[in-house]
Amino acid sequence: MGTDICLAYCTNIWSHHQAPLCMEFVRLLGGDQFKLCLFEQVPDEQRRLGYADCVPCHDWIVGPPTSNGELQRLSQVICEADVAVLGAVPQEIVRARAATGKLTFIMSERMSKKPFHWWRMLNPRFARGINEYRSIVNHGNVHYLAMGAYAAGDVRRLEIFGDRLWSWAYFADVAPHPPRSRTGSRIRILWAGRMLDWKRVDMLLKAVAHVCPESNFGGLDLVGAGPEKARLQKLAKKLNLGDKCKFHEPVPAEQVRKWMREADFYVLASNRCEGWGVVANEAMSEGAILVANEQAGAARTLVDHGRTGFLFQDNNPADLADILRRLMVNAPLQDKIRQSAWQEIQALWHPRVGAERLIGLSKGLLGLAIMPEYQEGPCCSCSLG
């Protein structure tokens, strides 16, 4: 093998959230040396939320398979690559790739999306599953890409991967220009996504009820659908939010980005069940100040509290309301946060940075180049906590 590497990046479905990173891999490696491997068609629920109806036609996309023969071909592409990054893929694929002895990265959001209690290990079925997974991945050639500040802690607790832990993320498109100043207008807050209980939109509504009487509050826009929508509409009515809270049907991803450019604040209200929350990247890129639940996966990775955004305590609408209220009356701080957030995304969490660093880390681990030592951002070591 020369200094060029063949990289297989493997996940379950095609997503506009994956596309920017993949295009950077293609730019750096070429379509012959990079393959995006897919295992499933885009589900109907994601399509209703604005995902593409079908997988684009690119030579560097393999799958999703529609027959056993195509699945075997997909497995062959993954096993033959010099470097493989495995996301949400079948465990037999993980097992087959790990057994090759080649450099393999497992990427995932946090494994413990519910609070972890030590006594779970007393459950024979749970313990057996963890032990089986350890036997597959606890080898020197298998490393872990931790998506979010809590993911590495989860695998350390379960004694998986040893010190082979590296920071990773979702990498959304980044707006090419810094955000404009938004002073002189009434404040609008945005939220977009699936309306599920763990998205905690109810907490956002309760916080907004506290700031609704403020003269410079312009309103809250909720974009999306889901099983919680009817309950949330009733709650908004109960809180007397009136026309200060508007519910909108799902729109394509590019329309959500447009709304972010026009919004003042974006609230990521989700609890720890939100493994990442790519809307966080997007909001920071487009100039909507991110106010995030500290338990959401992306929150502590992307947000330096008070510099690039704000963190509020889980299940504490009063804390969220207090942050919103203080921000609403401080226009200079708003502009400072917007600029800092955009610069942070440009410098550390741009798809270009992610692709370049993963290739650099891979070449370092393979002995093809000097081992990089990133102090922060993608591919920095997170083995020590």
C-alpha angles and dihedrals in degrees: 000000000000127000091285116086134204110227127196114195109194131194141144106256141011111261136175084229090065097042101080093053092046092052089054091052089051090050093050101037105020128239092279094056098040127061129180107208118203129189107184142037118248107274120239092246092059091046090055088053093057104273117143115274094227143015114270119246108252128145089229095059116088119189159310089208121230097185140030089256092056090047090053090049090051091050090049092053090051095047094046096051118103090227128021128191111198121198125160098350133135115283092237087063090052090049094048094048095046090051091060090070090227125132108284131178123199110204123193146143117249114310096211104062088158120054109281118232122190091229089069086078088064088066103097094212094050093044091048091052093050092047091050091051091048090053090055102045107025094096130111094248094056118082133177129236106202113210105204136005094279100047097079091049091055094055092043089055090053092046094240127147096005110222094338094107125132133178117251140165149175110278116212127188110280123222107247096223133050116262119266125244113269102193123137100041135092114269120259124192124205135201126173134177145067113335100233128148095250091053084074097213086153089066090051091052091051091050092048089052087064094053098035094094092057111112094227096050109112102181150276123269118201114192121190147043140250146125093297096055098095092047091049091050089053091048092051089053092047090052090052093236091148115171090350088082120054126184117210131189119248115283133192118280094255090056091053089053090052090053089050090055089055098041123087098209134020117202120206097194098170121126126224092299086077099090092192120333108215090200084078092065091044096049093049090049094050098046101256105135108242117230106181140183104249089228096060113105099242096040104088092033096055104024125075097189111245094006109059098010141318137276125210131193118267115259092007111118090171091060091049091048091050092054092048092048094050092047094048093064098043110073096168090055090049092056092045092052092048093053094045092049093050091048091049092052091046094049102040114009103040114124088240091058092047094051095044093048096047090051090047092049091047093051090047093052090046092051093243095117141008111294108255120227109206114189096200141000128033118006096009111139115264096176094113098052 
